[in-house]
Amino acid sequence: MIPAGYMSKKVVARPEWLEAHGVEDICSVSECISNSFADYIKFWRHNGYWLFNSAEDIAEICREHSIDDTENTLFYYEVYEKQYDEETRLWSTFEPEPSFATSVQEPAEREMVGYDVVTFSVGTSPECSPLSCNSVAAETPVNRHCLFASFEEAFRALESGIFDNSEPGPFRVFAVYRTPLAQRKRLATRRLVKPRWPLARRWRRARRYWPARGALPFRPQAPAAGGTSRGRPSPAGR
């Protein structure tokens, strides 16, 4: 599996029309049910997999554009290096979009959620997750997050043809991870400002320039003839 990137999403409960009664919520890669934190493509900060290289990239966008991301879930994804074509029944390799920098920072901690099958008919951003979008989860075993429990289950399901009449392929298999809440809170509270010096350090720096108590940070200049130090005429010069 290849590191693909991060996305922050609003995870929603299973909709009533999805008749997969063991499913509690939708942790799909696609945005059809559980939306991303924003219409993020317009910011042009994503990588070649149309995700984000780091969690901090998402946090910066939210701060810069005043996006409330506190109730969302931060996901980390890995993708299988081959995609499946339902018409040719073949697996083929693919590459990230080269015009975007792809250098994914893997998280220090992660929690496995499951494996999703996602369509890429255009070959850019994730399109549909047929397990949830097309109710394929009602026809095959999935976990409570509407995902396969293992990569092998996703691989076999694709080759069995269960996704053939869902959405146009090719299909890619993603490993879906959730980041810990502690990491999420650290990113939310970080600031994009230059840190101020501690008070004691600022005082020591000031004393280097004005060591004597009561010293002025500038040298007073004598008033010009016929004027004051502020450059205005004195009463005697009027």
Secondary structure, DSSP 8 states (H G I E B T S, - for coil): -EEEEEEEE--EE--TT---TT--EE--SSSSSS-BSS-GGGG----TTSSBS-HHHHHHHHHHTT---TTSEEEEEEE-SEEEETTTTEEEE----TTS-------SS-EEEEEEEEE-SSSSS----HHHHT-GGGTS---TTSSBSSHHHHHHHHHHTTTTTTS-S-EEEEEEEE--HHHHHHHHH--SS-----HHHHHHHHHHH--STT--SS------TTB-TTS-B-GGG-
